[in-house]
Amino acid sequence: MTTEVIRQDDVVIRFAGDSGDGMQITGNQFTDTTAKVGNDLATFPDFPSEIRAPAGTRPGVSGFQIHFSSSEIFTPGDGPDVLVAMNPAALVVNIGDLKPGGVVVVNTGSFTDKDLEKAKCATNPLEDGTLNGYRVIEIDINARVEEALKDSPLTKKDVLRCKNFYTLGLMYWLFSRPMEPTLDWLAAKFKGKQELIDANQTALKAGYASGDIHEMFQGRYEVAPRSDSQPGMYRNIMGNEALALGLAAGAHLAELELFLGSYPITPATDILQHLAKLKNHGVVTMQMEDEIAGICTALGGSFAGKLGVTTTSGPGLALKGEAIGLAVMTELPLVIVDVQRAGPSTGMPTKVEQADLLQSVYGRNSEAPVPVLACSHPGDAFDCAVEACRIAVEYMTPVILLSDNYIANGAEPWLLPDL
């Protein structure tokens, strides 16, 4: 049977499931493969608090949305065209965002009475009319993964942990993506653990094959590669990584070593982790015991002749105000990166808001003006970091660089710059 190919200009997919269902890995792998195909893309990972909610509950739902296109795009999209729901909680939390007539892929294997009770569903949303107006694809992914891995030496619990790769394989088939990048990634990720490599690769291939075997969809979708991209070498990059590379590049262009003094705080911690890997490239990092110690050590680094950098989020920026004023008084170069989170006070570490502008401009006693920059997307974070370093060194001043949780954890294809 010949499968119909439906050509689309752009598509928005949202993967949603429990925190332990691997939705972030699934989304990241789909993103990396889509970048290799040549589409423009933007992503939005949405995950609960690091203190994991009970499995199967609504607060524990983790999501990953990707918008990919054959032309330039600027956002991860509003409502998804396709929703992949791994359990009842994921379905009821996200179904309101799905576009009218959209596709819902549901893992019916996780819709037992116990699962419905955990999600506080009085009735089964597969049967009560909740999905009227959508194209519903019901698949018992749990059973299909168990069938595909029936000869695996893994326990049943570990077998079911492979269901995200079965789902990923099915989405690769549906949107005409190659499996090879993920097969290679699995081989590298689980090097030395052949049973895990075999199980996850088998699940991925089984999901891909099921698209043809079970004829669940009216056809396959194809989103052509972007044709107006600038020539050059591209890579997929997330905002925090772009900030880290930009800070290192900015210090290098200023012919200074970079010194990062920082206290871990979501969603800025990844910058510290990325820079810690660059110790052979003129970067020194020091993890401090609190926010004030972080900025004071960075300021000490600047006093010693390096380019001082500190990273934080809104609550930490409030604590750093006095030391920023000291940097203004002493006319020392300093870059303060504020990856904004939602809410006042301690706020909500994994949620998005852009509300620290007034604090950045005015949040210090007396007169202590500083330049404030803000990046607009993950790739722009690199350029803004380089520019923040340039301003700090040229004008001997602290500079505040604003990002946010969406930019920090979002990803897009990035043209490697010629510096």
Buried (B, 14 or more C-beta within 10 A) or exposed (E): EEEEEEEBEBBBBBBBBBBBBBBBBBBBBBBBBBBBBBBBBBBBBBBBBEEBBEBBBBEBBBBBBBBBBBBEBEEBBEBBBBBBBBBBBBBBBBBEBBBEEBBBBBBBBBBBEEBBEBBEBEEBBBEEEBBEEBEBBBBBBBEBBBEBBEEBEBEEEBBBBBBBBBBBBBBBBBBBBEBEBBBEBBEEEBEEEEEBBBBBBBBBBBBBBBBEEEEBBEEBBBBBEBEEBEEEEBEBBBBBBBBBBBBBBBBBEBEBBBBBBBBBBBBBBBBBBBBBEBEEBBBBBBBBEEBBBBBBBBBBBBEEEBBBBBBBBBBBBBBBBEBBBBBBEEEBBBBBBBBBBBEEEEBEBBBBBBBBBEBBEEBBEEEBEBBBBBBEBBBBBBBBBBBBBBBBBEEBBBBBBBBBBBBBBBBBBBBEEEE
